[in-house]
């Protein structure tokens, strides 16, 4: 099976480099580094202000009490009072600003990752797309990318905040209290770090099981909903219900296990915090220091120690979820590394007008199938000629259309447009040159105008109304209360079969391509609707190179040649 295309399937074309999520994330982080740095800085400011607020409040209350007892001769309440107000205002503003900065950064990160993944998915060929499971792919684009957000908002930011505040507080204790007090603070930091690491290790296995089980559960639910009529008719709905129930029960069991790990982690952090508070109390009462610690400073140190406990408390659960983020990164990496069979980049521009289509010795078989759908097919259709392709189901009619559009690559042979090998043409330009009306046009859950602008983003209302009129939907459009702003349900559920097909035709007319492929344009339509659609196509196809795939030739526009497969 030699030929120009031999061996291209499953291998990246020259110049197509693998994009790993680490590289994607690093690139996105570099774009948002100012917001990321601002978010971490505000996290630190908020945590520091909270500790200052606690410490100064404890110091002032204790000093005031001691002044009332005559232990302290005089007390300046204005300076610490101003510090308390400043800390309170700083804490509030920093927390608010931190929410704005981190949300701005993380949302931009997620949007960048999803757009990059979608760009790569849109370049995949039909073979690769058919292998992808919708539920699993959707899960990677949504939940897995969301999980990568946890790396910054849930791990990096809080861990840096806890570490820096611990070191800063220990330094402050070294100056204001005693070396022993600083050592107690450092011991709390080390103990909390150990608990965080242990919680992460304990949650690794159930976290991985939970992450792997979610795509499977979503896929099963999606399949059950899509095939609900068949399941009910065949009496198999109970089997799918049991399977979904088992998957749900397994997920709940793993989630309960993770919740227990989180609870134990929080409990150990609390125990470490209270132990450190008692140790601090012993140190300030009798720390063996030449200079005794003043009462207000001693109270301040103990209260700050309890405040540090709150900062560390959320980290075991956050670190434990790092396993899920890593698994999500692996799944996103696998999705990002799928390579398009058709080389992207700049090639020769395709012919500007109606062009001849020629296939020379083209063979093709779908992966996993021992039989060839097409075997050394030779075909030539002149510029502006209309070719009808007929044959029984499975004979390769749709496969031929996909080959001409270069949605798939032949195992051997050459496909030419206007005398050019398709491999020599710019892929983006080729998509604009060849228009395609599929058997089931895709309609998104959006307005009629938005669905038409999928083909022509710059189309104005007049152009869209004219395209709908040319497609035979002028009266239908006039009867819509909201006109082009009418909402269409997903998959065209709110449209009849004829309306759906003609909306797809109107979208094709907006592109105005010189080469057109119509895949079963009248299948599933009643004779009157099919003839109405055929009459609209007859005038519009004049002068265009056309390939019509159908097993109902009597309902089609006129054609010049017939290819029976």
SULDA-V643022 format. One record per pair of residues at least 12 apart in sequence whose ideal C-beta (glycine too) atoms are under 7 Angstrom apart, sorted by the first residue. I is the first residue (numbers start at 1). J is the second residue. D is the distance in whole Angstrom. If there is no record, write none. Layout:
# SULDA-V643022
I/J/D + I/J/D
This chain:
# SULDA-V643022
1/363/7 + 1/411/5 + 1/412/5 + 2/412/6 + 3/361/7 + 3/412/3 + 3/413/5 + 3/414/7 + 4/414/6 + 4/421/7 + 4/423/7 + 5/409/5 + 5/410/5 + 5/411/7 + 5/412/6 + 5/413/7 + 6/411/7 + 6/412/5 + 8/341/6 + 8/409/5 + 9/127/7 + 9/341/6 + 9/409/6 + 12/339/4 + 13/343/3 + 14/343/7 + 15/343/7 + 15/345/6 + 16/339/6 + 16/340/7 + 16/343/7 + 16/344/6 + 18/337/5 + 19/120/7 + 19/336/5 + 20/333/5 + 20/336/7 + 21/329/5 + 21/332/4 + 21/333/5 + 21/336/6 + 24/113/6 + 24/116/6 + 24/336/7 + 25/113/7 + 25/148/6 + 28/109/5 + 28/112/4 + 28/113/6 + 29/109/7 + 31/112/7 + 32/105/5 + 32/108/5 + 32/109/6 + 35/101/5 + 35/104/5 + 35/105/4 + 36/105/5 + 36/152/7 + 38/101/4 + 39/98/6 + 39/101/4 + 39/102/4 + 39/105/6 + 39/157/6 + 40/157/5 + 40/160/6 + 42/94/5 + 42/97/5 + 42/98/4 + 42/101/6 + 43/98/5 + 43/157/5 + 43/161/4 + 44/161/5 + 44/164/6 + 44/165/7 + 45/90/6 + 45/94/4 + 46/91/6 + 46/94/4 + 46/95/5 + 46/98/6 + 47/161/5 + 47/165/5 + 47/311/6 + 48/165/6 + 49/87/5 + 49/90/4 + 49/91/4 + 49/94/6 + 50/91/5 + 50/307/6 + 51/165/7 + 51/169/6 + 51/304/5 + 51/307/5 + 52/83/7 + 52/87/4 + 53/84/6 + 53/87/4 + 53/88/6 + 53/91/6 + 54/303/5 + 54/304/6 + 54/307/5 + 55/300/4 + 55/303/6 + 55/304/5 + 56/80/5 + 56/83/5 + 56/84/5 + 56/87/7 + 57/84/6 + 58/299/5 + 58/300/5 + 58/303/4 + 59/80/6 + 59/296/4 + 59/297/7 + 59/299/7 + 59/300/4 + 60/77/7 + 60/80/5 + 60/81/7 + 60/84/7 + 62/295/6 + 62/296/4 + 62/299/4 + 63/75/5 + 63/296/4 + 64/77/7 + 66/295/6 + 66/296/7 + 102/153/6 + 102/157/7 + 106/149/5 + 106/152/6 + 106/153/5 + 109/149/7 + 110/145/6 + 110/146/7 + 110/149/6 + 113/145/5 + 113/148/7 + 114/141/6 + 114/145/6 + 117/141/6 + 117/335/6 + 117/336/6 + 120/336/6 + 120/338/7 + 123/340/4 + 123/344/6 + 124/338/6 + 124/340/6 + 125/340/7 + 125/341/5 + 125/342/6 + 125/407/6 + 125/408/5 + 125/409/7 + 126/402/5 + 126/407/4 + 126/408/5 + 127/367/6 + 127/408/6 + 128/338/6 + 133/219/6 + 134/222/7 + 135/215/6 + 135/218/4 + 135/219/3 + 135/222/4 + 136/215/5 + 136/219/6 + 139/214/6 + 139/215/4 + 139/218/6 + 140/331/5 + 140/332/6 + 140/335/5 + 143/214/7 + 144/328/4 + 144/331/5 + 144/332/5 + 145/332/6 + 147/324/6 + 147/325/5 + 147/328/4 + 148/325/6 + 148/328/6 + 148/329/6 + 148/332/7 + 150/321/6 + 150/325/5 + 151/325/5 + 154/318/4 + 154/321/6 + 155/318/6 + 155/319/6 + 155/322/6 + 158/314/6 + 158/315/6 + 158/318/6 + 159/315/6 + 161/311/7 + 162/311/5 + 162/312/5 + 162/315/6 + 165/311/6 + 166/185/6 + 166/189/4 + 166/308/7 + 169/185/5 + 169/304/6 + 169/308/6 + 170/182/4 + 170/185/4 + 170/186/5 + 173/185/6 + 173/301/6 + 176/297/6 + 177/284/7 + 177/293/5 + 177/297/6 + 177/301/5 + 178/283/7 + 178/287/5 + 178/289/4 + 178/293/6 + 180/283/4 + 180/287/4 + 180/288/7 + 180/289/7 + 181/280/6 + 181/283/5 + 181/284/7 + 181/287/7 + 181/301/6 + 184/276/6 + 184/279/5 + 184/280/5 + 184/283/6 + 185/305/7 + 187/276/7 + 188/272/6 + 188/273/7 + 188/276/4 + 188/305/7 + 188/308/6 + 191/272/4 + 192/269/6 + 192/272/6 + 192/312/4 + 192/315/7 + 195/265/6 + 195/268/5 + 195/269/6 + 195/272/7 + 195/316/6 + 196/315/5 + 196/316/5 + 196/319/5 + 199/261/6 + 199/265/4 + 199/316/4 + 199/319/6 + 199/320/5 + 200/319/4 + 200/320/5 + 200/322/6 + 200/323/7 + 202/261/5 + 203/258/6 + 203/261/5 + 203/320/4 + 203/323/6 + 204/323/5 + 206/254/5 + 206/257/5 + 206/258/5 + 207/258/6 + 207/320/6 + 207/321/7 + 207/323/4 + 207/324/5 + 208/323/6 + 208/327/6 + 209/254/5 + 210/251/6 + 210/254/4 + 210/255/6 + 210/258/7 + 211/324/5 + 211/327/5 + 211/328/7 + 213/247/6 + 213/250/6 + 213/251/5 + 216/247/6 + 217/244/7 + 217/247/5 + 217/248/7 + 217/251/6 + 220/240/7 + 220/243/6 + 220/244/5 + 220/247/6 + 221/244/6 + 224/240/5 + 224/244/7 + 258/320/7 + 261/320/6 + 262/316/7 + 262/317/4 + 262/320/7 + 265/316/3 + 265/317/6 + 266/313/6 + 266/316/7 + 269/309/7 + 269/312/5 + 269/313/5 + 269/316/6 + 270/309/7 + 270/313/7 + 273/306/6 + 273/309/3 + 276/305/5 + 277/302/6 + 277/305/5 + 277/306/6 + 280/301/6 + 280/302/5 + 280/305/5 + 281/302/6 + 284/298/4 + 284/301/6 + 341/409/5 + 342/406/6 + 342/409/7 + 342/427/6 + 344/427/6 + 346/426/6 + 347/424/6 + 347/425/5 + 347/426/4 + 348/420/6 + 348/424/5 + 348/425/6 + 348/426/7 + 349/426/6 + 349/429/5 + 350/417/6 + 350/418/7 + 350/425/5 + 350/426/7 + 350/429/5 + 350/430/5 + 350/433/4 + 351/417/7 + 351/418/3 + 353/514/5 + 354/383/5 + 354/384/4 + 354/514/5 + 354/515/7 + 354/543/6 + 354/544/6 + 354/545/4 + 355/383/6 + 355/417/5 + 355/418/3 + 355/514/7 + 355/515/6 + 355/545/6 + 356/380/7 + 356/381/6 + 356/382/5 + 356/383/5 + 356/418/6 + 357/381/5 + 357/404/6 + 357/417/6 + 357/545/6 + 357/547/7 + 358/379/7 + 358/380/5 + 358/416/4 + 359/377/5 + 359/378/6 + 359/379/4 + 359/413/7 + 359/415/5 + 360/378/6 + 360/413/6 + 360/414/5 + 361/376/5 + 361/378/6 + 361/412/7 + 361/413/4 + 362/374/6 + 362/377/5 + 362/403/7 + 362/410/5 + 362/413/3 + 362/415/6 + 363/375/5 + 363/376/6 + 363/410/6 + 363/411/5 + 363/412/5 + 363/413/6 + 364/399/6 + 364/403/7 + 364/408/7 + 364/410/5 + 364/411/6 + 365/411/6 + 373/396/4 + 373/399/5 + 374/396/5 + 374/399/6 + 374/400/7 + 379/563/6 + 381/545/7 + 381/561/7 + 383/545/6 + 384/543/5 + 384/544/7 + 384/545/6 + 385/545/6 + 385/560/5 + 385/561/7 + 386/541/7 + 386/546/4 + 386/548/7 + 386/558/7 + 386/559/4 + 386/560/5 + 387/546/7 + 387/547/5 + 387/548/7 + 387/559/7 + 387/560/7 + 387/561/5 + 387/563/6 + 388/548/5 + 388/550/7 + 388/553/6 + 388/556/7 + 388/559/4 + 388/561/7 + 388/562/5 + 389/547/6 + 389/548/7 + 389/549/5 + 389/563/5 + 389/565/7 + 390/550/7 + 390/551/6 + 390/553/6 + 390/562/6 + 390/564/5 + 391/564/6 + 391/565/4 + 395/565/4 + 396/565/5 + 397/549/4 + 397/565/6 + 398/519/6 + 398/549/6 + 401/517/5 + 401/519/6 + 401/547/6 + 401/549/6 + 403/415/6 + 404/434/7 + 404/517/6 + 404/547/6 + 405/434/5 + 405/436/6 + 405/517/7 + 406/422/5 + 406/427/7 + 406/430/6 + 432/513/7 + 433/513/6 + 433/514/6 + 433/515/6 + 434/513/6 + 434/515/5 + 434/517/6 + 435/508/5 + 435/511/5 + 435/513/3 + 435/515/7 + 435/516/5 + 436/517/5 + 437/504/6 + 437/505/6 + 437/508/5 + 437/518/5 + 437/519/7 + 437/521/6 + 438/519/5 + 439/519/5 + 439/520/5 + 439/523/6 + 441/500/6 + 441/501/7 + 441/503/6 + 441/504/3 + 443/488/5 + 443/491/6 + 443/492/4 + 443/495/7 + 443/500/6 + 443/503/7 + 444/490/7 + 445/489/6 + 445/490/4 + 446/488/7 + 447/484/7 + 447/485/5 + 447/486/6 + 447/487/6 + 447/488/7 + 448/484/5 + 448/486/5 + 448/488/6 + 449/464/6 + 449/484/4 + 449/485/6 + 451/488/6 + 451/503/7 + 452/464/5 + 452/467/7 + 452/506/6 + 452/507/6 + 452/510/6 + 454/507/7 + 455/507/4 + 455/508/7 + 455/510/5 + 455/511/5 + 456/510/4 + 456/511/6 + 459/510/5 + 461/484/6 + 463/510/7 + 464/484/6 + 465/477/6 + 467/506/4 + 467/509/5 + 467/510/5 + 468/506/5 + 470/509/6 + 470/536/7 + 470/540/6 + 471/502/4 + 471/505/4 + 471/506/4 + 471/509/6 + 471/536/6 + 472/502/5 + 472/532/6 + 472/533/7 + 472/536/5 + 473/499/7 + 473/502/5 + 473/506/7 + 476/499/7 + 497/524/5 + 497/525/6 + 498/525/5 + 498/529/4 + 501/521/7 + 501/525/7 + 501/533/6 + 502/533/6 + 509/540/6 + 514/544/6 + 514/545/7 + 515/544/7 + 515/545/5 + 516/541/6 + 516/544/5 + 516/546/5 + 517/547/5 + 518/546/7 + 518/548/5 + 518/549/7 + 519/549/5 + 520/549/6 + 520/550/6 + 521/533/7 + 521/550/7 + 522/534/7 + 522/550/7 + 522/552/6 + 522/555/4 + 522/556/7 + 523/552/7 + 527/555/7 + 530/555/4 + 531/555/6 + 534/555/6 + 534/556/6 + 534/557/5 + 537/557/5 + 538/557/4 + 538/558/7 + 541/557/6
